């Protein structure tokens, strides 16, 4: 049932964005704010706050972006043929590379924060400077 709920939620988000976004884009920057308030806000509320898609509390998710992207690629492929899909491949590859780089950077950040927290736990008193911590605790 969770899969069906998620599929319906993502489908609604993708279809609404693909059908309304271009109309709001004609208003320029203000159209982007309109789209955020009229389209993305309610879709986020439905999928994440009401939790139609069943996301876990401690999990990161980029599901609406993925669903909207897949919907846009599928729509253009159905309407314009396979040439639309092949034309989008360089963008898809760059998005995948960007996501991989972002994941590596996020993991490095988490590792750095965990290392700093461990150093602070070892510190004999709170509020010590980096030089004092290095001298007393040392780098492991």
Secondary structure, 3 states (H helix, E strand, C coil): CHHHHHHHHHHHHHHHHHHHHHHHHCCCHHHHHHHHHHHHHHHHHHHHHCCCCCCCCCCCCCHHHHHHHHHHHHHHHHHHCHHHHHHHHHHHHHHHHHHHHHHHHHHHHHHHHHHHHHHHHHCCCCCCCHHHHHHHCCCC
